[in-house]
Amino acid sequence: MAKRRRYSEEFKREAVRLTRQAGTSVAQVARDVGVSTSQLFRWRREVDGEGHAFPGPGVARDQELMALKRELARVKRERDFLRDAAAFFASESK
């Protein structure tokens, strides 16, 4: 059994935007982006409908980016502390 593919909200919105361009068909866009036409039509209905489109379980890109920035800052603090401690102990042993 094939594993279910998950698409980001950005990918879905971009695919829907492509279907709205003059001279393009939904079938052609679906072939180009690698999804079925019925899937693309469902995404269009979700965007056109009321409420929030694509309410999937995924993490928003901005939230993920902020979490990664926080983790990077923590790792940099740890690295700087260890570098300073190593320099201190190296000077003590001389």
Biopython code that builds the backbone (N, CA, C, O; Angstrom):
import numpy as np
from Bio.PDB.StructureBuilder import StructureBuilder

atoms = [
    (1, "MET", "N", (0.838, -1.176, 0.000)),
    (1, "MET", "CA", (0.000, 0.000, 0.000)),
    (1, "MET", "C", (0.887, 1.244, 0.000)),
    (1, "MET", "O", (1.835, 1.331, 0.781)),
    (2, "ALA", "N", (0.586, 2.192, -0.860)),
    (2, "ALA", "CA", (1.396, 3.403, -0.988)),
    (2, "ALA", "C", (1.168, 4.326, 0.201)),
    (2, "ALA", "O", (0.063, 4.418, 0.736)),
    (3, "LYS", "N", (2.228, 5.001, 0.597)),
    (3, "LYS", "CA", (2.129, 5.937, 1.710)),
    (3, "LYS", "C", (1.444, 7.206, 1.226)),
    (3, "LYS", "O", (1.702, 7.670, 0.115)),
    (4, "ARG", "N", (0.587, 7.759, 2.044)),
    (4, "ARG", "CA", (-0.160, 8.952, 1.683)),
    (4, "ARG", "C", (0.767, 10.159, 1.635)),
    (4, "ARG", "O", (1.532, 10.400, 2.569)),
    (5, "ARG", "N", (0.698, 10.904, 0.564)),
    (5, "ARG", "CA", (1.546, 12.087, 0.404)),
    (5, "ARG", "C", (0.888, 13.277, 1.072)),
    (5, "ARG", "O", (-0.334, 13.426, 1.032)),
    (6, "ARG", "N", (1.691, 14.115, 1.680)),
    (6, "ARG", "CA", (1.196, 15.336, 2.314)),
    (6, "ARG", "C", (1.815, 16.534, 1.599)),
    (6, "ARG", "O", (3.002, 16.541, 1.272)),
    (7, "TYR", "N", (0.991, 17.533, 1.368)),
    (7, "TYR", "CA", (1.439, 18.727, 0.676)),
    (7, "TYR", "C", (1.304, 19.921, 1.611)),
    (7, "TYR", "O", (0.363, 19.986, 2.403)),
    (8, "SER", "N", (2.233, 20.859, 1.526)),
    (8, "SER", "CA", (2.176, 22.049, 2.367)),
    (8, "SER", "C", (1.072, 22.977, 1.877)),
    (8, "SER", "O", (0.611, 22.880, 0.739)),
    (9, "GLU", "N", (0.666, 23.866, 2.751)),
    (9, "GLU", "CA", (-0.371, 24.836, 2.389)),
    (9, "GLU", "C", (0.121, 25.732, 1.263)),
    (9, "GLU", "O", (-0.652, 26.089, 0.374)),
    (10, "GLU", "N", (1.388, 26.096, 1.290)),
    (10, "GLU", "CA", (1.957, 26.919, 0.221)),
    (10, "GLU", "C", (1.865, 26.223, -1.127)),
    (10, "GLU", "O", (1.503, 26.842, -2.128)),
    (11, "PHE", "N", (2.195, 24.929, -1.155)),
    (11, "PHE", "CA", (2.129, 24.159, -2.391)),
    (11, "PHE", "C", (0.704, 24.147, -2.931)),
    (11, "PHE", "O", (0.480, 24.341, -4.126)),
    (12, "LYS", "N", (-0.260, 23.916, -2.033)),
    (12, "LYS", "CA", (-1.659, 23.857, -2.452)),
    (12, "LYS", "C", (-2.124, 25.200, -2.995)),
    (12, "LYS", "O", (-2.766, 25.261, -4.043)),
    (13, "ARG", "N", (-1.799, 26.277, -2.282)),
    (13, "ARG", "CA", (-2.217, 27.610, -2.732)),
    (13, "ARG", "C", (-1.585, 27.977, -4.072)),
    (13, "ARG", "O", (-2.234, 28.583, -4.924)),
    (14, "GLU", "N", (-0.330, 27.611, -4.255)),
    (14, "GLU", "CA", (0.337, 27.901, -5.522)),
    (14, "GLU", "C", (-0.295, 27.101, -6.657)),
    (14, "GLU", "O", (-0.475, 27.630, -7.754)),
    (15, "ALA", "N", (-0.631, 25.845, -6.417)),
    (15, "ALA", "CA", (-1.286, 25.029, -7.439)),
    (15, "ALA", "C", (-2.650, 25.621, -7.807)),
    (15, "ALA", "O", (-3.012, 25.672, -8.983)),
    (16, "VAL", "N", (-3.394, 26.062, -6.812)),
    (16, "VAL", "CA", (-4.704, 26.682, -7.075)),
    (16, "VAL", "C", (-4.518, 27.973, -7.852)),
    (16, "VAL", "O", (-5.285, 28.258, -8.771)),
    (17, "ARG", "N", (-3.502, 28.762, -7.490)),
    (17, "ARG", "CA", (-3.242, 30.016, -8.195)),
    (17, "ARG", "C", (-2.927, 29.743, -9.671)),
    (17, "ARG", "O", (-3.360, 30.487, -10.551)),
    (18, "LEU", "N", (-2.175, 28.679, -9.932)),
    (18, "LEU", "CA", (-1.846, 28.337, -11.318)),
    (18, "LEU", "C", (-3.088, 27.984, -12.125)),
    (18, "LEU", "O", (-3.140, 28.256, -13.324)),
    (19, "THR", "N", (-4.090, 27.380, -11.485)),
    (19, "THR", "CA", (-5.306, 27.016, -12.213)),
    (19, "THR", "C", (-6.115, 28.239, -12.609)),
    (19, "THR", "O", (-6.952, 28.159, -13.508)),
    (20, "ARG", "N", (-5.884, 29.356, -11.961)),
    (20, "ARG", "CA", (-6.662, 30.566, -12.218)),
    (20, "ARG", "C", (-6.020, 31.449, -13.280)),
    (20, "ARG", "O", (-6.586, 32.481, -13.641)),
    (21, "GLN", "N", (-4.866, 31.072, -13.780)),
    (21, "GLN", "CA", (-4.219, 31.850, -14.823)),
    (21, "GLN", "C", (-4.914, 31.604, -16.150)),
    (21, "GLN", "O", (-5.387, 30.501, -16.425)),
    (22, "ALA", "N", (-4.969, 32.643, -16.964)),
    (22, "ALA", "CA", (-5.613, 32.531, -18.274)),
    (22, "ALA", "C", (-4.835, 31.560, -19.155)),
    (22, "ALA", "O", (-3.605, 31.574, -19.182)),
    (23, "GLY", "N", (-5.561, 30.730, -19.862)),
    (23, "GLY", "CA", (-4.941, 29.815, -20.808)),
    (23, "GLY", "C", (-4.451, 28.510, -20.213)),
    (23, "GLY", "O", (-3.807, 27.722, -20.905)),
    (24, "THR", "N", (-4.744, 28.263, -18.937)),
    (24, "THR", "CA", (-4.332, 26.994, -18.334)),
    (24, "THR", "C", (-5.559, 26.226, -17.890)),
    (24, "THR", "O", (-6.556, 26.815, -17.471)),
    (25, "SER", "N", (-5.483, 24.925, -17.983)),
    (25, "SER", "CA", (-6.585, 24.090, -17.528)),
    (25, "SER", "C", (-6.185, 23.408, -16.225)),
    (25, "SER", "O", (-5.002, 23.263, -15.916)),
    (26, "VAL", "N", (-7.186, 22.998, -15.479)),
    (26, "VAL", "CA", (-6.925, 22.313, -14.219)),
    (26, "VAL", "C", (-6.197, 20.997, -14.486)),
    (26, "VAL", "O", (-5.303, 20.612, -13.732)),
    (27, "ALA", "N", (-6.578, 20.318, -15.547)),
    (27, "ALA", "CA", (-5.946, 19.042, -15.876)),
    (27, "ALA", "C", (-4.458, 19.230, -16.179)),
    (27, "ALA", "O", (-3.632, 18.425, -15.751)),
    (28, "GLN", "N", (-4.118, 20.284, -16.912)),
    (28, "GLN", "CA", (-2.720, 20.545, -17.246)),
    (28, "GLN", "C", (-1.912, 20.885, -15.995)),
    (28, "GLN", "O", (-0.801, 20.385, -15.821)),
    (29, "VAL", "N", (-2.458, 21.728, -15.131)),
    (29, "VAL", "CA", (-1.765, 22.096, -13.891)),
    (29, "VAL", "C", (-1.581, 20.861, -13.018)),
    (29, "VAL", "O", (-0.525, 20.674, -12.413)),
    (30, "ALA", "N", (-2.611, 20.016, -12.953)),
    (30, "ALA", "CA", (-2.526, 18.804, -12.143)),
    (30, "ALA", "C", (-1.400, 17.902, -12.641)),
    (30, "ALA", "O", (-0.653, 17.343, -11.839)),
    (31, "ARG", "N", (-1.275, 17.760, -13.950)),
    (31, "ARG", "CA", (-0.179, 16.958, -14.506)),
    (31, "ARG", "C", (1.167, 17.591, -14.188)),
    (31, "ARG", "O", (2.119, 16.892, -13.842)),
    (32, "ASP", "N", (1.250, 18.913, -14.303)),
    (32, "ASP", "CA", (2.518, 19.610, -14.079)),
    (32, "ASP", "C", (2.997, 19.494, -12.634)),
    (32, "ASP", "O", (4.191, 19.325, -12.390)),
    (33, "VAL", "N", (2.073, 19.583, -11.674)),
    (33, "VAL", "CA", (2.483, 19.554, -10.261)),
    (33, "VAL", "C", (2.452, 18.147, -9.682)),
    (33, "VAL", "O", (2.944, 17.930, -8.574)),
    (34, "GLY", "N", (1.882, 17.182, -10.411)),
    (34, "GLY", "CA", (1.928, 15.791, -9.975)),
    (34, "GLY", "C", (0.826, 15.372, -9.029)),
    (34, "GLY", "O", (1.046, 14.524, -8.164)),
    (35, "VAL", "N", (-0.364, 15.952, -9.175)),
    (35, "VAL", "CA", (-1.511, 15.532, -8.364)),
    (35, "VAL", "C", (-2.667, 15.203, -9.302)),
    (35, "VAL", "O", (-2.619, 15.511, -10.493)),
    (36, "SER", "N", (-3.701, 14.578, -8.755)),
    (36, "SER", "CA", (-4.856, 14.250, -9.585)),
    (36, "SER", "C", (-5.737, 15.490, -9.760)),
    (36, "SER", "O", (-5.704, 16.420, -8.954)),
    (37, "THR", "N", (-6.525, 15.471, -10.840)),
    (37, "THR", "CA", (-7.409, 16.620, -11.086)),
    (37, "THR", "C", (-8.462, 16.744, -9.990)),
    (37, "THR", "O", (-8.834, 17.853, -9.606)),
    (38, "SER", "N", (-8.937, 15.620, -9.492)),
    (38, "SER", "CA", (-9.950, 15.698, -8.429)),
    (38, "SER", "C", (-9.357, 16.321, -7.168)),
    (38, "SER", "O", (-10.037, 17.073, -6.469)),
    (39, "GLN", "N", (-8.110, 16.018, -6.879)),
    (39, "GLN", "CA", (-7.438, 16.616, -5.713)),
    (39, "GLN", "C", (-7.332, 18.124, -5.888)),
    (39, "GLN", "O", (-7.588, 18.884, -4.953)),
    (40, "LEU", "N", (-6.958, 18.552, -7.075)),
    (40, "LEU", "CA", (-6.804, 19.974, -7.352)),
    (40, "LEU", "C", (-8.145, 20.701, -7.287)),
    (40, "LEU", "O", (-8.223, 21.818, -6.776)),
    (41, "PHE", "N", (-9.201, 20.069, -7.803)),
    (41, "PHE", "CA", (-10.531, 20.675, -7.694)),
    (41, "PHE", "C", (-10.952, 20.787, -6.227)),
    (41, "PHE", "O", (-11.576, 21.778, -5.850)),
    (42, "ARG", "N", (-10.628, 19.798, -5.393)),
    (42, "ARG", "CA", (-10.961, 19.850, -3.968)),
    (42, "ARG", "C", (-10.219, 21.013, -3.301)),
    (42, "ARG", "O", (-10.793, 21.727, -2.478)),
    (43, "TRP", "N", (-8.956, 21.201, -3.654)),
    (43, "TRP", "CA", (-8.191, 22.311, -3.090)),
    (43, "TRP", "C", (-8.811, 23.650, -3.489)),
    (43, "TRP", "O", (-8.853, 24.578, -2.682)),
    (44, "ARG", "N", (-9.290, 23.752, -4.722)),
    (44, "ARG", "CA", (-9.944, 24.991, -5.166)),
    (44, "ARG", "C", (-11.202, 25.253, -4.358)),
    (44, "ARG", "O", (-11.464, 26.391, -3.968)),
    (45, "ARG", "N", (-11.987, 24.205, -4.103)),
    (45, "ARG", "CA", (-13.207, 24.377, -3.299)),
    (45, "ARG", "C", (-12.860, 24.836, -1.890)),
    (45, "ARG", "O", (-13.546, 25.692, -1.330)),
    (46, "GLU", "N", (-11.802, 24.275, -1.312)),
    (46, "GLU", "CA", (-11.399, 24.657, 0.039)),
    (46, "GLU", "C", (-10.966, 26.115, 0.095)),
    (46, "GLU", "O", (-11.283, 26.813, 1.058)),
    (47, "VAL", "N", (-10.251, 26.584, -0.914)),
    (47, "VAL", "CA", (-9.811, 27.972, -0.944)),
    (47, "VAL", "C", (-11.011, 28.899, -1.127)),
    (47, "VAL", "O", (-11.074, 29.957, -0.501)),
    (48, "ASP", "N", (-11.964, 28.511, -1.978)),
    (48, "ASP", "CA", (-13.128, 29.345, -2.254)),
    (48, "ASP", "C", (-14.148, 29.323, -1.126)),
    (48, "ASP", "O", (-14.939, 30.257, -0.990)),
    (49, "GLY", "N", (-14.141, 28.271, -0.315)),
    (49, "GLY", "CA", (-15.142, 28.113, 0.735)),
    (49, "GLY", "C", (-14.932, 29.039, 1.914)),
    (49, "GLY", "O", (-13.964, 29.798, 1.970)),
    (50, "GLU", "N", (-15.853, 28.961, 2.849)),
    (50, "GLU", "CA", (-15.798, 29.766, 4.066)),
    (50, "GLU", "C", (-14.763, 29.200, 5.019)),
    (50, "GLU", "O", (-14.458, 28.009, 4.975)),
    (51, "GLY", "N", (-14.227, 30.044, 5.873)),
    (51, "GLY", "CA", (-13.314, 29.581, 6.914)),
    (51, "GLY", "C", (-11.898, 29.425, 6.424)),
    (51, "GLY", "O", (-11.537, 29.902, 5.348)),
    (52, "HIS", "N", (-11.107, 28.759, 7.219)),
    (52, "HIS", "CA", (-9.682, 28.575, 6.937)),
    (52, "HIS", "C", (-9.474, 27.409, 5.974)),
    (52, "HIS", "O", (-9.955, 26.301, 6.213)),
    (53, "ALA", "N", (-8.767, 27.664, 4.904)),
    (53, "ALA", "CA", (-8.479, 26.606, 3.934)),
    (53, "ALA", "C", (-7.335, 25.743, 4.433)),
    (53, "ALA", "O", (-6.412, 26.245, 5.075)),
    (54, "PHE", "N", (-7.385, 24.468, 4.151)),
    (54, "PHE", "CA", (-6.346, 23.496, 4.452)),
    (54, "PHE", "C", (-6.037, 23.406, 5.949)),
    (54, "PHE", "O", (-4.906, 23.674, 6.356)),
    (55, "PRO", "N", (-7.004, 23.041, 6.762)),
    (55, "PRO", "CA", (-6.768, 22.970, 8.208)),
    (55, "PRO", "C", (-6.105, 21.664, 8.637)),
    (55, "PRO", "O", (-6.572, 21.013, 9.572)),
    (56, "GLY", "N", (-5.050, 21.287, 7.982)),
    (56, "GLY", "CA", (-4.378, 20.024, 8.280)),
    (56, "GLY", "C", (-3.575, 20.072, 9.568)),
    (56, "GLY", "O", (-3.480, 21.116, 10.213)),
    (57, "PRO", "N", (-2.996, 18.931, 9.942)),
    (57, "PRO", "CA", (-2.247, 18.854, 11.193)),
    (57, "PRO", "C", (-0.831, 19.401, 11.098)),
    (57, "PRO", "O", (-0.095, 19.380, 12.084)),
    (58, "GLY", "N", (-0.445, 19.881, 9.948)),
    (58, "GLY", "CA", (0.926, 20.333, 9.750)),
    (58, "GLY", "C", (1.260, 21.579, 10.552)),
    (58, "GLY", "O", (0.371, 22.311, 10.987)),
    (59, "VAL", "N", (2.547, 21.809, 10.740)),
    (59, "VAL", "CA", (3.033, 22.982, 11.454)),
    (59, "VAL", "C", (3.253, 24.098, 10.442)),
    (59, "VAL", "O", (3.827, 23.872, 9.377)),
    (60, "ALA", "N", (2.807, 25.278, 10.768)),
    (60, "ALA", "CA", (2.988, 26.406, 9.874)),
    (60, "ALA", "C", (4.475, 26.681, 9.681)),
    (60, "ALA", "O", (5.278, 26.487, 10.594)),
    (61, "ARG", "N", (4.819, 27.120, 8.522)),
    (61, "ARG", "CA", (6.220, 27.347, 8.187)),
    (61, "ARG", "C", (6.859, 28.371, 9.116)),
    (61, "ARG", "O", (8.005, 28.203, 9.532)),
    (62, "ASP", "N", (6.125, 29.429, 9.443)),
    (62, "ASP", "CA", (6.674, 30.458, 10.320)),
    (62, "ASP", "C", (6.917, 29.927, 11.723)),
    (62, "ASP", "O", (7.917, 30.274, 12.351)),
    (63, "GLN", "N", (6.014, 29.088, 12.223)),
    (63, "GLN", "CA", (6.199, 28.515, 13.548)),
    (63, "GLN", "C", (7.430, 27.618, 13.575)),
    (63, "GLN", "O", (8.207, 27.651, 14.530)),
    (64, "GLU", "N", (7.605, 26.834, 12.549)),
    (64, "GLU", "CA", (8.760, 25.949, 12.472)),
    (64, "GLU", "C", (10.049, 26.767, 12.392)),
    (64, "GLU", "O", (11.044, 26.429, 13.033)),
    (65, "LEU", "N", (10.027, 27.835, 11.608)),
    (65, "LEU", "CA", (11.191, 28.691, 11.473)),
    (65, "LEU", "C", (11.561, 29.321, 12.811)),
    (65, "LEU", "O", (12.740, 29.368, 13.162)),
    (66, "MET", "N", (10.581, 29.803, 13.557)),
    (66, "MET", "CA", (10.847, 30.408, 14.865)),
    (66, "MET", "C", (11.421, 29.376, 15.833)),
    (66, "MET", "O", (12.338, 29.690, 16.591)),
    (67, "ALA", "N", (10.902, 28.164, 15.818)),
    (67, "ALA", "CA", (11.419, 27.111, 16.696)),
    (67, "ALA", "C", (12.873, 26.796, 16.358)),
    (67, "ALA", "O", (13.694, 26.605, 17.255)),
    (68, "LEU", "N", (13.192, 26.743, 15.068)),
    (68, "LEU", "CA", (14.566, 26.475, 14.655)),
    (68, "LEU", "C", (15.508, 27.613, 15.046)),
    (68, "LEU", "O", (16.654, 27.367, 15.423)),
    (69, "LYS", "N", (15.035, 28.850, 14.959)),
    (69, "LYS", "CA", (15.860, 29.990, 15.366)),
    (69, "LYS", "C", (16.134, 29.958, 16.868)),
    (69, "LYS", "O", (17.245, 30.256, 17.306)),
    (70, "ARG", "N", (15.114, 29.595, 17.658)),
    (70, "ARG", "CA", (15.309, 29.496, 19.107)),
    (70, "ARG", "C", (16.333, 28.409, 19.434)),
    (70, "ARG", "O", (17.210, 28.602, 20.276)),
    (71, "GLU", "N", (16.211, 27.270, 18.764)),
    (71, "GLU", "CA", (17.144, 26.178, 19.016)),
    (71, "GLU", "C", (18.563, 26.564, 18.611)),
    (71, "GLU", "O", (19.517, 26.233, 19.315)),
    (72, "LEU", "N", (18.711, 27.256, 17.489)),
    (72, "LEU", "CA", (20.023, 27.703, 17.044)),
    (72, "LEU", "C", (20.644, 28.655, 18.058)),
    (72, "LEU", "O", (21.834, 28.550, 18.358)),
    (73, "ALA", "N", (19.862, 29.572, 18.581)),
    (73, "ALA", "CA", (20.374, 30.510, 19.588)),
    (73, "ALA", "C", (20.828, 29.760, 20.837)),
    (73, "ALA", "O", (21.867, 30.092, 21.408)),
    (74, "ARG", "N", (20.071, 28.763, 21.268)),
    (74, "ARG", "CA", (20.441, 27.970, 22.448)),
    (74, "ARG", "C", (21.743, 27.220, 22.204)),
    (74, "ARG", "O", (22.611, 27.189, 23.077)),
    (75, "VAL", "N", (21.888, 26.623, 21.041)),
    (75, "VAL", "CA", (23.094, 25.859, 20.715)),
    (75, "VAL", "C", (24.310, 26.799, 20.637)),
    (75, "VAL", "O", (25.405, 26.428, 21.060)),
    (76, "LYS", "N", (24.122, 27.998, 20.105)),
    (76, "LYS", "CA", (25.227, 28.955, 20.048)),
    (76, "LYS", "C", (25.668, 29.372, 21.446)),
    (76, "LYS", "O", (26.865, 29.495, 21.704)),
    (77, "ARG", "N", (24.708, 29.593, 22.358)),
    (77, "ARG", "CA", (25.054, 29.941, 23.740)),
    (77, "ARG", "C", (25.852, 28.815, 24.387)),
    (77, "ARG", "O", (26.850, 29.069, 25.061)),
    (78, "GLU", "N", (25.418, 27.573, 24.186)),
    (78, "GLU", "CA", (26.133, 26.429, 24.743)),
    (78, "GLU", "C", (27.548, 26.332, 24.177)),
    (78, "GLU", "O", (28.501, 26.077, 24.913)),
    (79, "ARG", "N", (27.678, 26.534, 22.879)),
    (79, "ARG", "CA", (28.992, 26.466, 22.238)),
    (79, "ARG", "C", (29.917, 27.541, 22.798)),
    (79, "ARG", "O", (31.076, 27.263, 23.106)),
    (80, "ASP", "N", (29.413, 28.764, 22.931)),
    (80, "ASP", "CA", (30.233, 29.857, 23.451)),
    (80, "ASP", "C", (30.654, 29.588, 24.892)),
    (80, "ASP", "O", (31.796, 29.853, 25.267)),
    (81, "PHE", "N", (29.741, 29.066, 25.694)),
    (81, "PHE", "CA", (30.071, 28.743, 27.080)),
    (81, "PHE", "C", (31.170, 27.692, 27.143)),
    (81, "PHE", "O", (32.126, 27.836, 27.906)),
    (82, "LEU", "N", (31.040, 26.644, 26.352)),
    (82, "LEU", "CA", (32.052, 25.586, 26.348)),
    (82, "LEU", "C", (33.393, 26.090, 25.830)),
    (82, "LEU", "O", (34.440, 25.688, 26.338)),
    (83, "ARG", "N", (33.378, 26.954, 24.839)),
    (83, "ARG", "CA", (34.626, 27.519, 24.315)),
    (83, "ARG", "C", (35.321, 28.350, 25.391)),
    (83, "ARG", "O", (36.533, 28.243, 25.577)),
    (84, "ASP", "N", (34.541, 29.187, 26.106)),
    (84, "ASP", "CA", (35.110, 30.007, 27.174)),
    (84, "ASP", "C", (35.626, 29.139, 28.317)),
    (84, "ASP", "O", (36.684, 29.425, 28.877)),
    (85, "ALA", "N", (34.901, 28.093, 28.667)),
    (85, "ALA", "CA", (35.334, 27.199, 29.744)),
    (85, "ALA", "C", (36.616, 26.475, 29.352)),
    (85, "ALA", "O", (37.512, 26.317, 30.181)),
    (86, "ALA", "N", (36.712, 26.043, 28.125)),
    (86, "ALA", "CA", (37.922, 25.360, 27.668)),
    (86, "ALA", "C", (39.113, 26.304, 27.699)),
    (86, "ALA", "O", (40.211, 25.903, 28.084)),
    (87, "ALA", "N", (38.907, 27.553, 27.298)),
    (87, "ALA", "CA", (39.997, 28.533, 27.335)),
    (87, "ALA", "C", (40.418, 28.810, 28.772)),
    (87, "ALA", "O", (41.610, 28.929, 29.053)),
    (88, "PHE", "N", (39.462, 28.913, 29.678)),
    (88, "PHE", "CA", (39.761, 29.167, 31.087)),
    (88, "PHE", "C", (40.596, 28.029, 31.680)),
    (88, "PHE", "O", (41.617, 28.268, 32.325)),
    (89, "PHE", "N", (40.149, 26.788, 31.455)),
    (89, "PHE", "CA", (40.866, 25.664, 32.020)),
    (89, "PHE", "C", (42.223, 25.444, 31.368)),
    (89, "PHE", "O", (43.145, 24.938, 32.007)),
    (90, "ALA", "N", (42.351, 25.821, 30.100)),
    (90, "ALA", "CA", (43.645, 25.717, 29.426)),
    (90, "ALA", "C", (44.634, 26.710, 30.019)),
    (90, "ALA", "O", (45.817, 26.403, 30.162)),
    (91, "SER", "N", (44.156, 27.887, 30.359)),
    (91, "SER", "CA", (45.057, 28.888, 30.947)),
    (91, "SER", "C", (45.390, 28.539, 32.402)),
    (91, "SER", "O", (46.464, 28.904, 32.881)),
    (92, "GLU", "N", (44.520, 27.861, 33.099)),
    (92, "GLU", "CA", (44.762, 27.449, 34.490)),
    (92, "GLU", "C", (45.833, 26.363, 34.576)),
    (92, "GLU", "O", (46.575, 26.304, 35.556)),
    (93, "SER", "N", (45.918, 25.516, 33.573)),
    (93, "SER", "CA", (46.856, 24.390, 33.637)),
    (93, "SER", "C", (48.286, 24.801, 33.308)),
    (93, "SER", "O", (49.198, 23.994, 33.492)),
    (94, "LYS", "N", (48.514, 25.981, 32.843)),
    (94, "LYS", "CA", (49.862, 26.433, 32.468)),
    (94, "LYS", "C", (50.615, 26.919, 33.658)),
    (94, "LYS", "O", (51.766, 27.337, 33.532)),
]
sb = StructureBuilder()
sb.init_structure("model")
sb.init_model(0)
sb.init_chain("A")
sb.init_seg("    ")
for serial, (resi, resn, name, xyz) in enumerate(atoms, 1):
    if name == "N":
        sb.init_residue(resn, " ", resi, " ")
    sb.init_atom(name, np.array(xyz, "f"), 0.0, 1.0, " ", f" {name:<3s}", serial, name[0])
structure = sb.get_structure()
